[in-house]
Amino acid sequence: MPATRFANLVEMWERSAARFATAPLFGAKVGGTWRYTTYGEVDRHVRELRAGLGALGVGRGDRVALVCDNRVEWAVVAHATYGLGAALVPMYEAQRPEDWELVCRDAGAKVVVAGRPHVVEACRAFAARAPWAGHVIGLEAPRGDPSSYAALLARGAEAPRPPVVPGASDTATILYTAGTTGRPKGAVLTHDNITSNVWALHELLPLSAADRSLSYLPWGQAFGHTCELHALSALGASLALAEANDKIVANLAEVSPTILVSVPLVFHRLRETVERQLERAPRLLRTLFTEGLAAAQASRRRKLGLRERATLEAADRIVFSRVRARLGGRLRYAFSGAAALSPAVADLIAAVGITVYEGYGLTETGPVVAANGPRAHRIGSVGKPVAGVRVVIDPTHTGDPRQGEIVVYGPGVMRGYHERPEETASVLAADGAFRTGDLGYLDGDGFLYVTGRLAEQYKLENGKVVAPAPLEEMLRASPFVAHVMIYGDNRPYNVALLVPDLDAVAAWARARKLHFAGTAELLASREVAALLEREVARCSTSFRAFERVARLALVEESFTVDNGLLTPTHRVRRRAVVERHGRLLFALYDDAPAIGRD
């Protein structure tokens, strides 16, 4: 059956709410038990909040800001806003109050809905001095507070109002880009931008009302917003809300999802867990795992011999089945984006019997541009352009006919950046093309490969152009690496600032009976430095000599959103890292290379 093409998000939600009223939609862990809220229960709150926000004066063309993490109320606020013809402006609780204020001011938010009490307090502080904000609603405030979510629902229940039917070209949401190199910009996405993405995903992937995901990607980010929240709820599927990022693996076993909308980090951490357990396992089990993995890889290329089949069956029964159990036992496939999945991780997940379909997209494209799927899947690529999308490679800025900037045409391309005409003109062409700023190429069969960011590439002093992202992604797949940033702008060679995974490094040291008084001593040890130099060298073998890292500096401080070194979508803020650790990076050029160059 062909996928349904919805005219707008209001129509999409109204259809699901009516068709799947008694089906579970959102699950949350309460008192140690997972409890699900139905489509009908969520819709009742959507109708009440729509009327409540309308009573505050919210109408067509207005903006409602939302500052909270994924929760049932997030979706209620979103659908109530759409149903008034207004636009949703979502943010993250992990951002700083000054970021919330900047976005609210830039968007001209009429109402701010905030999550936890400290967020409400901060929002009320800046709203008090802002003529553009009339109300701050606290999701967790007591019902007796007239500015509480509960009070607004009660008010709306007394005076219902029907939904407004927005046009396809009306603004649905303004999603602010992470801003790795400058101020965040608001990407204006229309109803058609988002529903066209949902339609393309439904055309590509075998999703159904029977599916369940474990939701941990922020819905305020385009990937989670479109590919999970809207794509799944449009079909009557259910979403269990992860307790926290450090509980994802535990929650997977409890929820037993059938699909996972994810970033590679989850699979990288799963592989690390498996490898750590194998280090303590009997030698026979380690051998079975290695040979079983090799047999699984070979089975994708050719028919296995009798001994290989027996090895794979034994490995599946004794080892791989345990990995599946850690993922809940029902996971059929995952849709992965935001970064490349390392070949080693892809091989493990495939051996376990789970297919990972990698895709590619940007906030400005709604987000999906290309994706692998059951009918066209090539490991290492991000798939073919999805239905309705055309990709062109422009080599103008690379000087390399083999690759260039990825340029996108299609219904998902944003209207522009909110009140940023010059910046909009720099990325949107008159013919509707969006210049992504990403580097890549299309192979002979139409599969897209992403090789880096145009803005992140730099020239060494010998004129060689380096795109650091692919090697950084490879290094982040190492169990011993938490974060890494490669640097070499106008320098003789590349260096790297690396944050080790301290738990993994400490476990490695204990296994070798190496004892350190503390983290500082561990990071200063020659043994640990040699370990990480070997990891860098191992991950660099497929890269050209000038792309590799020659020297390495270790730091304890992690890259986080709170310390400003990561964006809310966990991309490295390169300028901030150089400002924080520039002295250490620049000192790496004072001596001869430690790792060596060809």
PyMOL commands that set and color helices and strands:
alter all, ss='L'
color gray80, all
select helices_A, chain A and resi 9-19+39-55+72-82+97-107+117-127+149-158+191-204+222-233+245-255+264-279+283-299+306-326+343-352+363-365+421-427+469-476+502-511+519-524+526-539+545-547+574-587
alter helices_A, ss='H'
color red, helices_A
select strands_A, chain A and resi 24-30+33-38+63-67+87-91+111-114+135-138+171-176+186-190+212-215+238-241+259-262+333-336+355-361+368-371+384-385+390-394+404-409+416-417+434-442+448-453+458-459+465-466+481-487+494-500+549-554
alter strands_A, ss='S'
color yellow, strands_A
deselect
rebuild
show_as cartoon
